[in-house]
Amino acid sequence: MINQTDIAYAAGVFDGEGSIYIANIKRYKQLKVQMCNTNEQLINWFKEKFGGIVNGPYTRKHLQKKPQWEWSISVSRGAEIFLRLIKDYCIEKKEKCQEGIDFCEKYKPRASVIKDPAREIRLLKHKLYHYKKQK
């Protein structure tokens, strides 16, 4: 369940560590919402609270850096909802959040991209219901 504190915390972390951009992939534009961090627990918390996927760990042994994990969420998995939730708490990425939301409204994902649309819609409605219930 997501509460106001979770949303504010996520916005603060994402404002500093996350990225929002529109990539040109072949002939299509795609919204990318992602965050990398060396704290696996933090990355898994984002997945638990907001969905999406986790990749990693990635290491750069020649640089002797810590392993890094990546959390990302696609339009079909709730990127628009995530951006709407955190936008008002962001400082640095407030405009980027709005650009992402505008992109989602303009370019709705094709049905073929979503493996199980009914399931995704149920999950997103469930998250929004619990969020609104706590306000």
C-alpha positions in Angstrom: 0.0 0.0 0.0 1.3 3.5 -0.8 0.9 6.4 1.6 1.8 10.1 1.4 5.1 9.5 3.1 6.1 6.8 0.6 5.2 9.2 -2.3 7.1 12.1 -0.8 10.2 9.9 -0.1 10.1 8.3 -3.6 9.8 11.8 -5.1 12.8 13.0 -3.2 15.0 10.0 -4.1 13.8 10.0 -7.7 14.3 13.8 -8.0 18.0 13.3 -7.2 18.7 9.8 -8.7 16.1 9.2 -11.4 15.8 10.1 -15.0 12.9 10.7 -17.4 13.4 10.9 -21.1 11.8 10.1 -24.4 13.9 7.7 -26.5 13.6 7.1 -30.3 13.5 3.4 -30.7 13.3 2.4 -34.4 10.3 4.4 -35.7 8.7 4.8 -32.3 9.1 7.2 -29.4 9.1 5.6 -25.9 9.0 7.2 -22.5 11.8 6.0 -20.2 11.4 6.4 -16.4 14.3 4.8 -14.5 16.6 5.1 -11.6 20.0 3.5 -10.8 21.4 3.0 -7.4 24.0 0.9 -5.5 21.4 0.2 -2.7 19.5 -2.9 -3.8 17.0 -2.6 -1.0 16.0 0.9 -2.2 15.6 -0.3 -5.8 13.5 -3.2 -4.6 11.4 -0.8 -2.5 10.5 1.2 -5.6 9.4 -2.0 -7.4 7.3 -3.1 -4.4 5.6 0.2 -4.1 5.2 1.3 -7.7 5.7 -1.8 -9.9 8.1 -1.8 -12.8 11.1 -4.1 -13.2 14.6 -4.4 -11.6 17.7 -5.2 -13.5 21.2 -5.8 -12.2 23.5 -6.0 -10.5 25.8 -4.3 -13.0 29.5 -4.0 -12.1 32.4 -2.2 -13.5 35.3 -4.3 -12.2 37.9 -2.3 -13.9 36.7 0.8 -12.1 36.3 -1.1 -8.7 32.8 0.4 -8.3 30.0 -1.0 -6.2 27.3 -3.2 -7.9 24.5 -1.1 -9.3 20.8 -1.9 -9.8 18.3 -0.3 -12.1 14.6 0.2 -11.5 12.4 1.2 -14.5 8.8 1.5 -15.2 7.2 1.6 -18.6 4.0 3.4 -19.8 2.2 0.0 -19.9 3.2 -0.7 -16.3 2.2 2.6 -14.7 4.8 5.2 -15.5 2.1 7.9 -16.0 0.6 7.1 -12.6 4.0 7.2 -10.9 4.8 10.5 -12.5 1.5 12.0 -11.4 2.0 10.8 -7.9 5.5 12.3 -7.5 5.2 15.4 -9.6 4.1 17.8 -6.9 6.9 16.7 -4.6 9.6 17.1 -7.1 11.8 20.2 -7.5 14.4 19.4 -10.1 12.3 17.0 -12.2 8.8 18.7 -11.9 8.9 19.9 -15.6 10.2 16.5 -16.8 7.4 14.8 -14.9 4.9 17.0 -16.7 6.6 16.3 -20.0 6.3 12.6 -19.3 2.6 12.9 -18.4 1.9 14.9 -21.5 3.7 12.3 -23.6 1.6 9.5 -22.1 -1.6 11.4 -22.9 -0.5 12.1 -26.5 1.0 8.7 -27.3 -1.1 5.9 -25.7 0.7 2.6 -25.7 -0.3 0.1 -28.4 -2.3 -2.9 -27.1 0.3 -5.3 -28.4 2.9 -3.8 -26.0 0.9 -4.8 -23.0 0.9 -8.5 -22.4 -2.2 -8.6 -20.1 -4.0 -5.3 -20.3 -6.9 -6.3 -18.0 -4.4 -7.4 -15.3 -2.4 -4.2 -15.6 -5.5 -2.0 -15.4 -6.7 -3.9 -12.3 -3.3 -3.4 -10.5 -3.2 0.3 -11.4 -6.8 0.9 -10.2 -6.0 -1.0 -7.0 -3.0 1.3 -6.3 -4.9 4.4 -7.1 -7.8 3.3 -4.9 -5.6 2.8 -1.9 -3.7 6.0 -2.5 -7.0 8.0 -2.6 -8.4 6.2 0.4 -5.5 7.4 2.5 -5.8 11.1 1.6 
